[in-house]
Amino acid sequence: MNEQSPSDDLEARLKEAWRQAPRAPVPAAWQAGVMRTIHVRARLSAVDPRLRFLHRTIWRGAAAAAAVALFAAGFALRGGTSAETELLRLLALDPQALFELVLVF
Amino acid sequence: MRHEEVTDEAIVQRVQAGDTGAYETLIERHRESVFRIVARHVPRDRVAEVAHETFVSAYLSLAGFQPTHPFEHWLARIARRCCCDFWREREREREHTEEPDAAEDKRPRAAARAIDPRAGREAEQREARELLEWALARLPLDDRLVLALVYFDELSVKECALVLDWGESKVKVRALRARERLRRLLAGLAAEDGKRP
């Protein structure tokens, strides 16, 4: 016996509906719009290497500054009293100075 | 030299070498097929937008194109990926706004029994399309995507895995489960219609 259930029949109709999806016409100015975006992206990717370098430098600098600040804070909390400890403590309290110091190095 | 004489792969090389304008030839050659693929996956009023996204995405990924495979197949994969992204984005928006999708709640005008083969061919197709949209809208997102690709587009498991960026076993399991859900949904609808006077 090879009789189809109502849901088998519906499934077959859905498949047919998928295949017969109405065509969507390409709008008149569509291609020009795509090419405009492509040209913009092409120009952007031409300056990308410099932007990427700047982006990397900033993030690495910030990460290094954060690591040094954590280290300095830990060191200072241990109660060190030497000049180096004091310097680290001051740097830990002034992240901007610390960041500038990292950028110099 | 006429455009038709230059292969897609040669044009890709020209674009990669900096001749951005040459990309327009690729758009001209493949826009119809991209529109055809996209029109099956997304609502009609969003087809042009997703097709636009497809060509921009393909341009940005040209470095990953392997000339050993036809450009058309590679582009079709990107088109389907953009369609999946469209639904993912829609799902995110829906979660954010917490507004139910209108298509999800609206019962199809022509439900199971109402698809009358005696009706005109055009009306029958429209009704079947309504039912299809209704059923897909009621499935979880992953089920919808995998079902559309494996069951309706008839992609291989391998190709579907590449489009969705899933493992092949996940595609197999989800496709099976999604089809089961669809069948249950349709059986429920058919039974509901059967009870009506």
Interface residues (C-beta under 8 A of the other chain):
Chain A: S5 P6 S7 L10 E11 R13 L14 K15 E16 A17 W18 R19 Q20 A21 P22 R23 A24 P25 V26 P27 W30 Q31 G33 V34 M35 T37 I38 H39 R41 A42 S45
Chain B: T20 G21 Y23 E24 I27 E28 R31 E32 F35 R36 V38 A39 R40 R44 V47 A48 A51 H52 F55 V56 Y59 L60 A112 R113 I115 Q125 A128 R129 L131 L132 A135 A148 Y151 F152 D153 L182 R183 L186 A187 L189 A190 G194
